[in-house]
Amino acid sequence: MTFFGPLSRSVALVGLLVCGSALARPAIAAPADVALIKSYLGDWRGRGTITGDNSETVICRLALTEGNSDKVNYNGRCAIAGNNLTISGTIAYIDDKRRFEAVMSSNAMFNGLAVGQKRNGGVVFNLRQRDREEGVDGRDVTITAQIVLDNSDIQVQFQVVYDESGQSVEAQVPFTKQ
C-alpha cells in the first residue's frame, strides 16, 4: 500500500504554508508585535524535501504583504511532482490572547488555525489537527506543523500521520527572502 499519493502530497503541501488567514474580529496589537510580523513582508522562496514512501523535492513561493488593521496577508504556492497547491490568509497579533494567530485556506480544501508565540526574537506557530482524507479510502490523519519566523528566515516542518497504520509523510522546507 502506498501512502504518498497525490492527495497525501496535497495535504502535506498545505502544511508547508500554514502561516495564516485573518480572524474576522479586529486585532489591537502592541506596536512591537505588529512590527515583528511586518518585518517578514516581502517575497520568499523555499526548496526542501517531502518524504514518505518516496522522497521528492518541493519548491514553494510565499508573498507576505501589508493587510488591514495591523495584519499581514500572504499568498503562497508549492509545486511537487506536477501538482500545485495554493494557499492564502492573514497573520495577526491578538492582544487579549497574548499570541499571534494565523488562519489559512487552500485549494486542497484544508483550512486551519495556527497559534504563534514569541520565541528567541521571532514567532513560532504550531498547528495540530485531525482530519479525514477525502476520496475512496477516507483515512483519518493527524496533521502537525511548526512554522518558525526566525530573524531573517522562515523554517517549516510538517507531518501527516495516517492514524490506522502509523505511516507518515514529512516535509522540511527552509525559506529565504528574495
Salt bridges, closest charged atoms under 4 A:
ASP33 OD1 - LYS118 NZ 2.71
GLU56 OE2 - ARG9 NH1 3.52
GLU66 OE2 - LYS38 NZ 2.79
ASP96 OD1 - ARG25 NH1 3.59
GLU101 OE2 - LYS97 NZ 3.21
GLU101 OE2 - ARG99 NH2 2.62
GLU133 OE1 - ARG139 NH2 2.86
ASP140 OD1 - ARG132 NH2 3.05
ASP163 OD2 - ARG130 NH2 2.43
